[in-house]
Amino acid sequence: MDLTGIPAIDTHAHPFPADAEQISAEWLRDALSVSLRGRTSPLNETMLLGRVTIKELARLLGCEPTWAAAIAARNAAAAGNLRAYTARLFADAGIETLLLDHGFPAAPAIELESFAELLPRRPYQGYRIERFFPGPGSGSMHGPADSPPTRSFDAMLEAFEARLDEAVRREGCIFFKTVMAYRTGLAIRPVSRAEAAEAWQAHRRTGDPHEKVVRDFLFAVTARKAREHGIPFQVHTGHTSHSNVWPNVNPILLTPILNSGQVDGTTIVLVHGGYPYCTEAGYLTSVYADLYLDLSLMIPWSSIGIESRILQTLEAAPTAKIMYGSDGIMTPELYWISALIARRALGAALDRLIATQFITASEADEIAHAILHRTARRVYRLPGDG
Protein backbone atom coordinates (compact mmCIF):
# COMPACT_ATOMS: atom_id res chain seq x y z
CA MET A 1 0.00 0.00 0.00
CA ASP A 2 1.12 3.52 -0.76
CA LEU A 3 0.49 5.54 2.41
CA THR A 4 2.27 8.74 1.37
CA GLY A 5 -0.94 10.78 1.34
CA ILE A 6 -1.85 10.01 4.94
CA PRO A 7 -0.70 12.57 7.54
CA ALA A 8 1.45 11.42 10.45
CA ILE A 9 1.18 12.65 14.02
CA ASP A 10 4.43 11.82 15.79
CA THR A 11 3.25 10.92 19.30
CA HIS A 12 6.69 10.61 20.84
CA ALA A 13 9.64 12.87 20.09
CA HIS A 14 12.36 14.92 21.77
CA PRO A 15 13.73 18.34 20.80
CA PHE A 16 16.85 19.07 18.82
CA PRO A 17 19.09 22.08 19.61
CA ALA A 18 19.13 25.27 17.56
CA ASP A 19 22.77 24.64 16.67
CA ALA A 20 21.62 21.62 14.62
CA GLU A 21 21.55 24.09 11.73
CA GLN A 22 25.04 22.81 10.92
CA ILE A 23 25.91 19.23 11.80
CA SER A 24 28.79 16.85 11.25
CA ALA A 25 28.71 13.32 9.94
CA GLU A 26 29.57 12.23 13.47
CA TRP A 27 26.53 14.07 14.87
CA LEU A 28 24.15 12.42 12.42
CA ARG A 29 25.79 9.03 12.95
CA ASP A 30 25.35 9.32 16.72
CA ALA A 31 21.71 10.35 16.29
CA LEU A 32 21.05 7.34 14.09
CA SER A 33 22.73 4.92 16.49
CA VAL A 34 20.30 5.08 19.48
CA SER A 35 23.15 4.77 21.96
CA LEU A 36 23.38 6.71 25.22
CA ARG A 37 26.99 5.77 25.88
CA GLY A 38 28.52 8.67 23.96
CA ARG A 39 30.25 8.89 20.61
CA THR A 40 29.79 5.94 18.29
CA SER A 41 32.14 4.09 15.98
CA PRO A 42 32.59 5.33 12.39
CA LEU A 43 31.58 1.81 11.41
CA ASN A 44 28.05 2.69 12.51
CA GLU A 45 27.78 4.53 9.20
CA THR A 46 27.28 1.09 7.66
CA MET A 47 24.09 0.50 9.70
CA LEU A 48 20.99 0.05 7.52
CA LEU A 49 19.30 3.09 9.04
CA GLY A 50 22.32 5.23 8.16
CA ARG A 51 22.41 3.90 4.63
CA VAL A 52 18.74 4.62 3.92
CA THR A 53 18.98 8.07 5.51
CA ILE A 54 21.84 9.08 3.24
CA LYS A 55 20.02 7.74 0.17
CA GLU A 56 16.86 9.67 1.07
CA LEU A 57 18.81 12.87 1.73
CA ALA A 58 20.41 12.47 -1.70
CA ARG A 59 16.94 12.13 -3.25
CA LEU A 60 15.57 15.15 -1.43
CA LEU A 61 18.59 17.43 -1.92
CA GLY A 62 19.79 16.28 -5.32
CA CYS A 63 23.27 15.19 -4.32
CA GLU A 64 25.39 12.06 -4.47
CA PRO A 65 24.37 9.33 -1.99
CA THR A 66 27.51 9.52 0.13
CA TRP A 67 27.90 10.69 3.70
CA ALA A 68 30.17 13.58 2.73
CA ALA A 69 27.93 14.81 -0.09
CA ALA A 70 24.71 14.40 1.90
CA ILE A 71 26.03 16.26 4.95
CA ALA A 72 27.36 19.10 2.78
CA ALA A 73 24.06 19.43 0.89
CA ARG A 74 22.08 19.22 4.11
CA ASN A 75 24.10 21.94 5.81
CA ALA A 76 23.81 24.17 2.75
CA ALA A 77 20.03 23.69 2.73
CA ALA A 78 19.73 24.48 6.46
CA ALA A 79 22.17 27.42 6.47
CA GLY A 80 20.56 30.58 7.79
CA ASN A 81 17.09 29.09 8.19
CA LEU A 82 16.83 25.82 10.08
CA ARG A 83 13.09 26.34 10.43
CA ALA A 84 12.58 26.43 6.65
CA TYR A 85 14.72 23.32 6.21
CA THR A 86 12.77 21.51 8.93
CA ALA A 87 9.51 22.54 7.23
CA ARG A 88 10.84 21.02 4.00
CA LEU A 89 11.56 17.75 5.80
CA PHE A 90 8.13 17.71 7.44
CA ALA A 91 6.38 18.37 4.12
CA ASP A 92 8.36 15.63 2.37
CA ALA A 93 7.47 13.11 5.08
CA GLY A 94 3.89 14.27 5.69
CA ILE A 95 4.45 15.06 9.37
CA GLU A 96 1.58 17.04 10.83
CA THR A 97 2.89 17.70 14.33
CA LEU A 98 4.93 16.34 17.25
CA LEU A 99 4.10 15.36 20.83
CA LEU A 100 7.18 16.41 22.70
CA ASP A 101 9.00 15.14 25.79
CA HIS A 102 11.54 17.88 26.42
CA GLY A 103 12.75 16.15 29.58
CA PHE A 104 15.48 14.71 27.36
CA PRO A 105 18.09 15.90 26.76
CA ALA A 106 18.31 17.15 30.34
CA ALA A 107 21.49 19.17 29.85
CA PRO A 108 21.29 21.55 28.25
CA ALA A 109 17.53 21.60 28.63
CA ILE A 110 15.61 22.65 25.50
CA GLU A 111 12.33 24.22 26.52
CA LEU A 112 9.17 24.27 24.45
CA GLU A 113 9.06 27.90 23.38
CA SER A 114 12.57 28.04 21.96
CA PHE A 115 12.15 24.72 20.20
CA ALA A 116 8.73 25.57 18.76
CA GLU A 117 10.34 28.41 16.83
CA LEU A 118 12.30 25.83 14.83
CA LEU A 119 9.22 23.92 13.65
CA PRO A 120 6.68 24.66 10.92
CA ARG A 121 3.83 23.95 13.32
CA ARG A 122 3.67 24.31 17.09
CA PRO A 123 4.19 20.99 18.90
CA TYR A 124 2.35 19.69 21.94
CA GLN A 125 4.22 18.96 25.15
CA GLY A 126 4.09 16.56 28.06
CA TYR A 127 5.69 16.56 31.50
CA ARG A 128 8.32 13.96 32.40
CA ILE A 129 7.87 13.32 36.11
CA GLU A 130 11.56 12.59 36.68
CA ARG A 131 12.24 16.30 36.09
CA PHE A 132 10.81 16.94 39.56
CA PHE A 133 13.78 15.22 41.21
CA PRO A 134 17.54 15.79 40.90
CA GLY A 135 19.17 13.84 38.09
CA PRO A 136 20.62 10.35 38.67
CA GLY A 137 24.12 11.80 38.94
CA SER A 138 23.18 13.80 42.03
CA GLY A 139 23.42 10.84 44.40
CA SER A 140 19.78 10.26 45.40
CA MET A 141 16.20 11.30 44.71
CA HIS A 142 16.49 14.10 47.24
CA GLY A 143 20.01 15.34 46.60
CA PRO A 144 23.50 14.36 47.79
CA ALA A 145 24.21 10.72 48.45
CA ASP A 146 24.34 9.39 52.01
CA SER A 147 22.35 12.33 53.37
CA PRO A 148 18.84 12.28 54.86
CA PRO A 149 16.00 14.04 53.00
CA THR A 150 15.83 17.79 53.51
CA ARG A 151 12.01 17.74 53.44
CA SER A 152 9.42 15.34 54.76
CA PHE A 153 7.65 12.79 52.63
CA ASP A 154 4.37 14.68 53.00
CA ALA A 155 5.99 17.92 51.83
CA MET A 156 7.61 16.18 48.88
CA LEU A 157 4.34 14.53 47.86
CA GLU A 158 2.39 17.76 48.14
CA ALA A 159 4.96 19.55 45.97
CA PHE A 160 5.03 16.68 43.46
CA GLU A 161 1.26 16.72 42.98
CA ALA A 162 1.28 20.51 42.73
CA ARG A 163 3.93 20.32 40.01
CA LEU A 164 1.79 17.89 38.01
CA ASP A 165 -1.18 20.21 38.33
CA GLU A 166 0.92 23.17 37.23
CA ALA A 167 2.21 21.30 34.19
CA VAL A 168 -1.33 20.82 32.92
CA ARG A 169 -3.05 24.00 34.06
CA ARG A 170 -0.31 26.57 33.48
CA GLU A 171 1.98 24.97 30.91
CA GLY A 172 -0.64 23.20 28.81
CA CYS A 173 0.90 19.73 28.98
CA ILE A 174 -1.32 17.08 27.39
CA PHE A 175 0.32 14.00 28.92
CA PHE A 176 2.53 12.87 31.76
CA LYS A 177 5.48 10.58 31.15
CA THR A 178 7.81 8.43 33.21
CA VAL A 179 11.14 6.81 32.39
CA MET A 180 11.16 4.62 35.49
CA ALA A 181 12.31 1.79 33.23
CA TYR A 182 15.75 3.43 33.14
CA ARG A 183 15.85 3.86 36.91
CA THR A 184 14.18 0.98 38.75
CA GLY A 185 12.58 -1.09 35.99
CA LEU A 186 8.98 -1.96 35.21
CA ALA A 187 8.26 -4.54 37.92
CA ILE A 188 6.12 -1.89 39.62
CA ARG A 189 4.03 -3.07 42.56
CA PRO A 190 1.30 -1.42 44.63
CA VAL A 191 2.82 0.53 47.54
CA SER A 192 0.98 2.09 50.47
CA ARG A 193 1.55 5.69 51.51
CA ALA A 194 3.01 4.56 54.84
CA GLU A 195 5.46 2.21 53.14
CA ALA A 196 6.50 4.94 50.70
CA ALA A 197 6.99 7.45 53.53
CA GLU A 198 9.23 5.02 55.39
CA ALA A 199 11.24 4.33 52.23
CA TRP A 200 11.64 8.08 51.57
CA GLN A 201 13.19 8.58 54.99
CA ALA A 202 15.51 5.59 54.52
CA HIS A 203 16.59 6.42 50.95
CA ARG A 204 20.20 7.55 50.77
CA ARG A 205 21.66 6.61 47.39
CA THR A 206 20.54 6.06 43.79
CA GLY A 207 19.93 2.36 43.27
CA ASP A 208 19.24 1.46 46.89
CA PRO A 209 16.10 -0.67 47.49
CA HIS A 210 14.21 2.27 49.01
CA GLU A 211 14.33 4.24 45.76
CA LYS A 212 12.19 1.67 43.97
CA VAL A 213 9.53 1.74 46.69
CA VAL A 214 9.21 5.53 46.38
CA ARG A 215 9.13 5.46 42.58
CA ASP A 216 6.54 2.66 42.55
CA PHE A 217 4.30 4.73 44.82
CA LEU A 218 4.69 7.84 42.65
CA PHE A 219 3.76 5.83 39.55
CA ALA A 220 0.30 5.28 41.00
CA VAL A 221 0.11 8.91 42.14
CA THR A 222 0.89 10.08 38.59
CA ALA A 223 -1.69 7.71 37.14
CA ARG A 224 -4.29 9.18 39.48
CA LYS A 225 -3.36 12.75 38.57
CA ALA A 226 -3.48 11.91 34.87
CA ARG A 227 -6.96 10.47 35.39
CA GLU A 228 -8.07 13.59 37.26
CA HIS A 229 -6.84 15.83 34.44
CA GLY A 230 -8.19 13.56 31.71
CA ILE A 231 -4.81 13.14 30.00
CA PRO A 232 -2.76 10.04 29.09
CA PHE A 233 0.19 8.73 31.06
CA GLN A 234 3.12 7.69 28.85
CA VAL A 235 5.29 4.90 30.26
CA HIS A 236 8.69 4.15 28.73
CA THR A 237 8.89 0.43 28.00
CA GLY A 238 11.59 -1.73 26.44
CA HIS A 239 14.91 -0.47 25.10
CA THR A 240 17.04 1.28 27.72
CA SER A 241 20.36 1.35 25.84
CA HIS A 242 23.04 0.28 28.34
CA SER A 243 21.33 1.81 31.39
CA ASN A 244 19.25 -1.13 32.60
CA VAL A 245 19.32 -4.75 31.53
CA TRP A 246 16.47 -5.37 29.12
CA PRO A 247 14.66 -8.17 31.00
CA ASN A 248 13.86 -5.51 33.65
CA VAL A 249 11.96 -3.36 31.14
CA ASN A 250 9.65 -5.90 29.51
CA PRO A 251 6.15 -4.37 29.69
CA ILE A 252 4.70 -7.68 30.87
CA LEU A 253 6.28 -6.80 34.25
CA LEU A 254 3.61 -4.11 34.64
CA THR A 255 0.96 -6.78 35.22
CA PRO A 256 0.89 -6.47 39.07
CA ILE A 257 0.27 -2.71 39.06
CA LEU A 258 -2.22 -3.04 36.18
CA ASN A 259 -4.10 -5.67 38.20
CA SER A 260 -4.02 -3.65 41.43
CA GLY A 261 -6.89 -1.33 40.61
CA GLN A 262 -4.70 1.71 41.37
CA VAL A 263 -4.40 2.73 37.72
CA ASP A 264 -7.88 1.77 36.52
CA GLY A 265 -9.47 4.46 34.40
CA THR A 266 -6.14 6.05 33.46
CA THR A 267 -5.18 6.00 29.80
CA ILE A 268 -1.68 4.53 29.78
CA VAL A 269 0.47 4.52 26.64
CA LEU A 270 3.30 1.98 26.42
CA VAL A 271 5.94 4.15 24.79
CA HIS A 272 8.17 2.35 22.26
CA GLY A 273 5.66 -0.50 22.14
CA GLY A 274 7.88 -2.47 24.51
CA TYR A 275 10.53 -2.89 21.78
CA PRO A 276 11.97 -5.50 21.52
CA TYR A 277 9.09 -7.03 23.53
CA CYS A 278 6.49 -6.07 20.93
CA THR A 279 4.30 -9.16 21.26
CA GLU A 280 3.99 -8.66 25.02
CA ALA A 281 3.07 -4.98 24.64
CA GLY A 282 0.48 -5.75 22.00
CA TYR A 283 -1.00 -8.49 24.13
CA LEU A 284 -1.35 -6.20 27.14
CA THR A 285 -3.38 -3.70 25.12
CA SER A 286 -5.87 -6.47 24.36
CA VAL A 287 -6.29 -7.28 28.06
CA TYR A 288 -6.50 -3.84 29.69
CA ALA A 289 -9.15 -1.47 28.38
CA ASP A 290 -7.22 1.74 29.01
CA LEU A 291 -3.86 0.58 27.66
CA TYR A 292 -2.44 1.81 24.33
CA LEU A 293 0.99 1.76 22.71
CA ASP A 294 3.11 3.70 20.25
CA LEU A 295 5.64 2.40 17.76
CA SER A 296 8.40 4.91 18.50
CA LEU A 297 12.04 3.85 18.73
CA MET A 298 11.30 0.54 16.98
CA ILE A 299 10.61 3.09 14.26
CA PRO A 300 13.17 3.92 12.96
CA TRP A 301 15.89 1.94 14.72
CA SER A 302 14.76 -1.57 13.85
CA SER A 303 15.19 -0.51 10.18
CA ILE A 304 14.47 -3.52 7.98
CA GLY A 305 12.75 -5.17 10.95
CA ILE A 306 10.03 -2.53 11.33
CA GLU A 307 7.53 -4.49 9.24
CA SER A 308 8.02 -7.66 11.29
CA ARG A 309 7.82 -5.70 14.56
CA ILE A 310 4.53 -4.14 13.48
CA LEU A 311 3.19 -7.60 12.65
CA GLN A 312 4.35 -8.93 16.03
CA THR A 313 2.50 -6.09 17.71
CA LEU A 314 -0.61 -6.83 15.67
CA GLU A 315 -0.67 -10.48 16.73
CA ALA A 316 -2.98 -9.51 19.59
CA ALA A 317 -3.22 -5.72 19.78
CA PRO A 318 -6.45 -4.02 18.73
CA THR A 319 -5.54 -1.98 15.66
CA ALA A 320 -7.33 1.03 17.18
CA LYS A 321 -4.86 1.07 20.10
CA ILE A 322 -1.64 1.58 18.14
CA MET A 323 -0.09 4.97 17.35
CA TYR A 324 2.83 6.13 15.26
CA GLY A 325 5.87 7.73 16.91
CA SER A 326 9.56 8.23 16.15
CA ASP A 327 11.49 9.02 19.36
CA GLY A 328 13.31 11.56 17.16
CA ILE A 329 16.16 13.43 18.83
CA MET A 330 19.24 15.58 18.10
CA THR A 331 18.42 16.56 14.52
CA PRO A 332 15.22 17.00 12.44
CA GLU A 333 16.23 14.26 10.02
CA LEU A 334 15.23 11.70 12.66
CA TYR A 335 11.54 12.69 12.55
CA TRP A 336 11.68 12.77 8.76
CA ILE A 337 13.36 9.42 8.03
CA SER A 338 11.16 7.76 10.64
CA ALA A 339 7.95 8.87 8.94
CA LEU A 340 9.24 7.86 5.51
CA ILE A 341 10.25 4.33 6.40
CA ALA A 342 7.32 3.84 8.79
CA ARG A 343 4.84 4.33 5.96
CA ARG A 344 6.69 1.82 3.79
CA ALA A 345 6.86 -0.77 6.54
CA LEU A 346 3.25 -0.27 7.61
CA GLY A 347 2.11 -0.44 4.00
CA ALA A 348 4.04 -3.68 3.49
CA ALA A 349 2.61 -5.16 6.71
CA LEU A 350 -0.93 -4.27 5.65
CA ASP A 351 -0.33 -5.75 2.19
CA ARG A 352 0.68 -9.00 3.86
CA LEU A 353 -2.45 -9.00 6.01
CA ILE A 354 -4.57 -8.45 2.89
CA ALA A 355 -2.77 -11.24 1.03
CA THR A 356 -3.33 -13.66 3.92
CA GLN A 357 -7.00 -12.62 4.11
CA PHE A 358 -6.90 -11.24 7.64
CA ILE A 359 -8.19 -7.88 6.44
CA THR A 360 -9.69 -6.29 3.34
CA ALA A 361 -8.24 -3.37 1.40
CA SER A 362 -10.78 -0.99 2.92
CA GLU A 363 -9.92 -2.22 6.42
CA ALA A 364 -6.23 -1.72 5.64
CA ASP A 365 -6.90 1.90 4.72
CA GLU A 366 -8.83 2.38 7.97
CA ILE A 367 -5.99 0.83 10.00
CA ALA A 368 -3.35 2.98 8.30
CA HIS A 369 -5.25 6.17 9.12
CA ALA A 370 -5.79 4.99 12.70
CA ILE A 371 -2.13 4.22 13.36
CA LEU A 372 -0.72 7.28 11.62
CA HIS A 373 -3.03 9.93 13.06
CA ARG A 374 -6.62 9.13 14.03
CA THR A 375 -5.98 7.24 17.25
CA ALA A 376 -3.58 9.96 18.39
CA ARG A 377 -6.27 12.60 17.84
CA ARG A 378 -8.69 10.60 19.96
CA VAL A 379 -6.31 9.60 22.77
CA TYR A 380 -4.61 12.99 23.12
CA ARG A 381 -7.71 15.03 22.18
CA LEU A 382 -6.00 16.77 19.29
CA PRO A 383 -7.84 18.92 16.77
CA GLY A 384 -8.53 17.72 13.24
CA ASP A 385 -11.16 15.85 11.34
CA GLY A 386 -9.60 12.47 12.10
Sequence and secondary structure as in RCSB ss.txt:
>XXXX:A:sequence
MDLTGIPAIDTHAHPFPADAEQISAEWLRDALSVSLRGRTSPLNETMLLGRVTIKELARLLGCEPTWAAAIAARN
AAAAGNLRAYTARLFADAGIETLLLDHGFPAAPAIELESFAELLPRRPYQGYRIERFFPGPGSGSMHGPADSPPT
RSFDAMLEAFEARLDEAVRREGCIFFKTVMAYRTGLAIRPVSRAEAAEAWQAHRRTGDPHEKVVRDFLFAVTARK
AREHGIPFQVHTGHTSHSNVWPNVNPILLTPILNSGQVDGTTIVLVHGGYPYCTEAGYLTSVYADLYLDLSLMIP
WSSIGIESRILQTLEAAPTAKIMYGSDGIMTPELYWISALIARRALGAALDRLIATQFITASEADEIAHAILHRT
ARRVYRLPGDG
>XXXX:A:secstr
   TTS EEEEEE    GGGGS  HHHHHHHTTT SSSS  GGGGGSHHHHHHHHHHHHHHT  SSHHHHHHHHH
HHHTT HHHHHHHHHHHHTEEEEEE TTSSTTTT  HHHHHTTSSS  EE EEGGGGS  GGGSBTTBSTT   S
S HHHHHHHHHHHHHHHHHTT    EEE HHHHT S      HHHHHHHHHH  STTSHHHHHHHHHHHHHHHHH
HHHHT  EEEE S  TTTS GGGG GGGGHHHHHSSTTTT  EEEEGGGTT HHHHHHHHHHSTTEEEE EEHHH
HTGGGHHHHHHHHHTTS GGGEE    B SSTHHHHHHHHHHHHHHHHHHHHHHHTTSS HHHHHHHHHIIIIIH
HHHHHT  S  
